[in-house]
Amino acid sequence: MDWKQLTSVEDLDRAIIASENVTVVLFKHSTRCSISRMALKMFESAWDETYNDVEAYFLDLLQHRDVSNAIADRFNVRHESPQMLILQGGKATFHASHHSIDVNHIKNYL
């Protein structure tokens, strides 16, 4: 899995702009949470390289809480961890958290 790191609000801006042309997946991860580790591991193990037209962005929300807050504000979604959002056309078209995070949901948005 080739994650692009979200480490600033400017990175988030670039991801939103990218979503105008490709599907973007944002994964918000807490390094202190076992549920988040499990969701990340399951997501990565189910990732299929045929999703080459999807850009995947990873956020360590403990290191970059400002970016996490910006995601919640811009897309009007409640902060959760772990959390996955799918962006298309600059908007969040899907979001899931905890055990609902599933690579198969992406297939519906390709």
Backbone as CSV, one residue per row, in Angstrom:
resi,resn,N_x,N_y,N_z,CA_x,CA_y,CA_z,C_x,C_y,C_z
1,MET,0.852,-1.172,0.000,0.000,0.000,0.000,0.893,1.229,0.000
2,ASP,0.648,2.123,-0.912,1.470,3.315,-1.067,0.732,4.520,-0.486
3,TRP,0.925,4.753,0.817,0.261,5.866,1.496,0.975,7.169,1.202
4,LYS,0.206,8.218,0.983,0.720,9.578,0.984,0.415,10.109,2.380
5,GLN,1.382,10.739,3.000,1.222,11.210,4.372,0.508,12.552,4.413
6,LEU,-0.463,12.672,5.307,-1.119,13.943,5.600,-0.464,14.499,6.862
7,THR,0.336,15.530,6.697,1.032,16.088,7.855,0.730,17.570,8.047
8,SER,-0.081,18.122,7.141,-0.409,19.547,7.251,-1.762,19.800,6.592
9,VAL,-2.328,20.939,6.910,-3.581,21.329,6.273,-3.358,21.538,4.772
10,GLU,-2.153,21.953,4.392,-1.827,22.108,2.972,-1.856,20.759,2.252
11,ASP,-1.390,19.683,2.926,-1.494,18.336,2.356,-2.957,17.967,2.150
12,LEU,-3.796,18.314,3.113,-5.233,18.053,2.988,-5.799,18.815,1.804
13,ASP,-5.396,20.060,1.640,-5.853,20.847,0.485,-5.479,20.153,-0.819
14,ARG,-4.248,19.622,-0.896,-3.809,18.918,-2.111,-4.631,17.656,-2.349
15,ALA,-4.975,16.951,-1.281,-5.802,15.745,-1.419,-7.195,16.105,-1.923
16,ILE,-7.744,17.178,-1.416,-9.079,17.620,-1.861,-9.025,18.000,-3.335
17,ILE,-7.997,18.705,-3.744,-7.847,19.067,-5.156,-7.682,17.807,-6.012
18,ALA,-6.893,16.852,-5.540,-6.701,15.591,-6.273,-8.022,14.861,-6.469
19,SER,-8.939,14.997,-5.499,-10.216,14.279,-5.586,-11.099,14.782,-6.725
20,GLU,-10.709,15.869,-7.351,-11.437,16.348,-8.532,-11.185,15.435,-9.728
21,ASN,-10.055,14.698,-9.702,-9.669,13.851,-10.836,-9.623,12.361,-10.516
22,VAL,-9.391,12.018,-9.259,-9.308,10.611,-8.846,-10.045,10.443,-7.526
23,THR,-10.382,9.214,-7.210,-10.958,8.922,-5.898,-9.840,8.993,-4.863
24,VAL,-10.111,9.664,-3.763,-9.143,9.814,-2.683,-9.690,9.130,-1.439
25,VAL,-8.844,8.355,-0.793,-9.180,7.730,0.477,-8.328,8.379,1.560
26,LEU,-8.983,8.842,2.614,-8.276,9.366,3.789,-8.441,8.356,4.919
27,PHE,-7.340,7.956,5.540,-7.402,7.049,6.674,-6.827,7.753,7.886
28,LYS,-7.666,7.981,8.882,-7.257,8.617,10.127,-6.941,7.522,11.143
29,HIS,-5.710,7.538,11.642,-5.217,6.464,12.496,-4.693,7.009,13.814
30,SER,-5.039,6.308,14.889,-4.482,6.611,16.202,-3.476,5.525,16.557
31,THR,-2.229,5.926,16.741,-1.170,4.960,17.050,-1.314,4.361,18.447
32,ARG,-2.176,4.906,19.265,-2.374,4.388,20.630,-3.580,3.459,20.760
33,CYS,-4.277,3.229,19.669,-5.546,2.497,19.740,-5.436,1.135,19.048
34,SER,-5.744,0.084,19.770,-5.661,-1.266,19.189,-6.713,-1.479,18.104
35,ILE,-7.883,-0.875,18.244,-8.909,-0.990,17.205,-8.422,-0.309,15.937
36,SER,-7.778,0.823,16.063,-7.246,1.525,14.907,-6.161,0.692,14.224
37,ARG,-5.269,0.080,15.008,-4.227,-0.791,14.440,-4.845,-1.947,13.679
38,MET,-5.881,-2.553,14.250,-6.537,-3.685,13.601,-7.219,-3.241,12.307
39,ALA,-7.920,-2.118,12.345,-8.600,-1.621,11.145,-7.592,-1.303,10.050
40,LEU,-6.472,-0.692,10.414,-5.430,-0.378,9.441,-4.854,-1.646,8.831
41,LYS,-4.546,-2.609,9.665,-3.980,-3.882,9.181,-4.951,-4.584,8.232
42,MET,-6.221,-4.633,8.600,-7.212,-5.293,7.744,-7.389,-4.523,6.428
43,PHE,-7.389,-3.207,6.501,-7.531,-2.376,5.308,-6.358,-2.621,4.363
44,GLU,-5.144,-2.598,4.914,-3.960,-2.799,4.078,-3.900,-4.202,3.494
45,SER,-4.293,-5.206,4.251,-4.224,-6.577,3.747,-5.259,-6.837,2.659
46,ALA,-6.355,-6.099,2.671,-7.402,-6.285,1.663,-7.204,-5.378,0.445
47,TRP,-6.266,-4.440,0.528,-6.037,-3.494,-0.564,-5.568,-4.249,-1.794
48,ASP,-6.144,-3.930,-2.906,-5.829,-4.577,-4.181,-5.123,-3.552,-5.051
49,GLU,-3.985,-3.906,-5.584,-3.217,-2.973,-6.401,-3.947,-2.571,-7.685
50,THR,-5.065,-3.201,-7.982,-5.845,-2.756,-9.143,-6.529,-1.428,-8.862
51,TYR,-6.472,-0.970,-7.617,-7.008,0.341,-7.275,-5.981,1.423,-7.594
52,ASN,-5.308,1.289,-8.742,-4.227,2.215,-9.071,-4.721,3.616,-9.394
53,ASP,-6.010,3.797,-9.575,-6.533,5.137,-9.813,-7.095,5.765,-8.536
54,VAL,-6.765,5.180,-7.397,-7.176,5.707,-6.093,-5.926,6.221,-5.384
55,GLU,-6.002,7.414,-4.832,-4.911,7.936,-4.022,-5.272,7.751,-2.556
56,ALA,-4.372,7.127,-1.823,-4.615,6.833,-0.409,-3.739,7.733,0.467
57,TYR,-4.377,8.418,1.404,-3.696,9.341,2.309,-3.839,8.845,3.738
58,PHE,-2.750,8.926,4.487,-2.682,8.427,5.856,-2.448,9.589,6.809
59,LEU,-3.231,9.643,7.863,-3.089,10.682,8.874,-2.850,10.051,10.240
60,ASP,-1.705,10.341,10.826,-1.448,10.005,12.228,-2.070,11.146,13.028
61,LEU,-3.275,10.917,13.515,-4.024,12.027,14.105,-3.472,12.480,15.449
62,LEU,-2.687,11.658,16.112,-2.077,12.117,17.355,-0.960,13.125,17.078
63,GLN,-0.271,12.948,15.964,0.801,13.869,15.574,0.253,15.129,14.904
64,HIS,-0.906,14.985,14.258,-1.426,16.079,13.437,-2.912,16.299,13.706
65,ARG,-3.222,16.621,14.940,-4.614,16.819,15.344,-5.264,17.981,14.596
66,ASP,-4.468,18.985,14.216,-5.013,20.109,13.457,-5.568,19.654,12.115
67,VAL,-4.914,18.683,11.489,-5.394,18.158,10.201,-6.678,17.358,10.426
68,SER,-6.710,16.580,11.484,-7.916,15.828,11.820,-9.099,16.761,12.059
69,ASN,-8.859,17.841,12.782,-9.919,18.818,13.031,-10.377,19.478,11.728
70,ALA,-9.428,19.766,10.838,-9.778,20.370,9.547,-10.643,19.425,8.718
71,ILE,-10.346,18.128,8.776,-11.167,17.143,8.058,-12.590,17.161,8.595
72,ALA,-12.734,17.127,9.917,-14.061,17.150,10.535,-14.823,18.407,10.141
73,ASP,-14.147,19.544,10.170,-14.798,20.814,9.835,-15.176,20.904,8.365
74,ARG,-14.251,20.583,7.500,-14.487,20.760,6.058,-15.533,19.809,5.500
75,PHE,-15.589,18.601,6.064,-16.520,17.610,5.514,-17.720,17.362,6.414
76,ASN,-17.814,18.140,7.490,-18.955,18.044,8.392,-19.195,16.612,8.869
77,VAL,-18.094,15.969,9.284,-18.178,14.631,9.857,-17.614,14.683,11.271
78,ARG,-18.222,13.954,12.142,-17.753,13.890,13.520,-16.410,13.169,13.559
79,HIS,-15.471,13.678,14.320,-14.164,13.039,14.466,-14.322,11.673,15.108
80,GLU,-13.722,10.673,14.481,-13.646,9.343,15.067,-12.287,8.765,14.724
81,SER,-11.910,7.739,15.450,-10.644,7.077,15.186,-10.779,5.597,15.526
82,PRO,-10.428,4.772,14.573,-10.013,5.076,13.208,-11.202,5.550,12.377
83,GLN,-10.872,6.209,11.288,-11.919,6.717,10.404,-11.396,6.722,8.968
84,MET,-12.265,6.390,8.031,-11.939,6.417,6.617,-12.962,7.292,5.911
85,LEU,-12.462,8.173,5.051,-13.343,8.994,4.218,-12.970,8.762,2.768
86,ILE,-13.961,8.776,1.904,-13.739,8.733,0.467,-14.132,10.096,-0.077
87,LEU,-13.207,10.705,-0.812,-13.437,12.012,-1.409,-13.538,11.882,-2.916
88,GLN,-14.525,12.557,-3.463,-14.701,12.652,-4.910,-15.246,14.035,-5.204
89,GLY,-14.663,14.681,-6.197,-15.129,16.002,-6.563,-15.037,17.005,-5.434
90,GLY,-14.058,16.843,-4.567,-13.874,17.775,-3.465,-14.793,17.564,-2.283
91,LYS,-15.611,16.518,-2.314,-16.574,16.254,-1.240,-16.397,14.858,-0.677
92,ALA,-16.770,14.690,0.577,-16.774,13.358,1.187,-18.035,12.635,0.728
93,THR,-17.846,11.568,-0.029,-18.990,10.808,-0.536,-19.298,9.604,0.340
94,PHE,-18.372,9.285,1.261,-18.569,8.147,2.156,-17.616,8.312,3.329
95,HIS,-18.050,7.880,4.500,-17.133,7.787,5.639,-17.566,6.644,6.528
96,ALA,-16.582,6.049,7.179,-16.831,4.923,8.077,-15.824,4.994,9.212
97,SER,-16.149,4.328,10.301,-15.222,4.292,11.421,-15.203,2.904,12.045
98,HIS,-14.171,2.693,12.811,-13.975,1.476,13.583,-14.127,0.225,12.719
99,HIS,-15.005,-0.676,13.094,-15.140,-1.959,12.403,-15.865,-1.838,11.058
100,SER,-16.398,-0.684,10.759,-17.086,-0.486,9.474,-16.117,-0.128,8.347
101,ILE,-14.853,0.080,8.672,-13.862,0.393,7.643,-13.579,-0.874,6.850
102,ASP,-13.790,-0.789,5.538,-13.679,-1.972,4.684,-13.275,-1.541,3.276
103,VAL,-12.243,-2.165,2.745,-11.795,-1.860,1.385,-12.925,-2.070,0.381
104,ASN,-13.799,-3.022,0.627,-14.880,-3.304,-0.326,-15.799,-2.105,-0.540
105,HIS,-15.878,-1.210,0.441,-16.710,-0.017,0.266,-16.169,0.864,-0.852
106,ILE,-14.862,0.850,-1.058,-14.254,1.674,-2.103,-14.750,1.250,-3.476
107,LYS,-14.946,-0.034,-3.655,-15.389,-0.561,-4.956,-16.667,0.133,-5.421
108,ASN,-17.515,0.514,-4.501,-18.763,1.177,-4.857,-18.556,2.587,-5.383
109,TYR,-17.337,3.125,-5.204,-17.075,4.516,-5.578,-16.093,4.654,-6.744
110,LEU,-15.739,3.538,-7.360,-14.802,3.597,-8.491,-15.524,3.755,-9.810
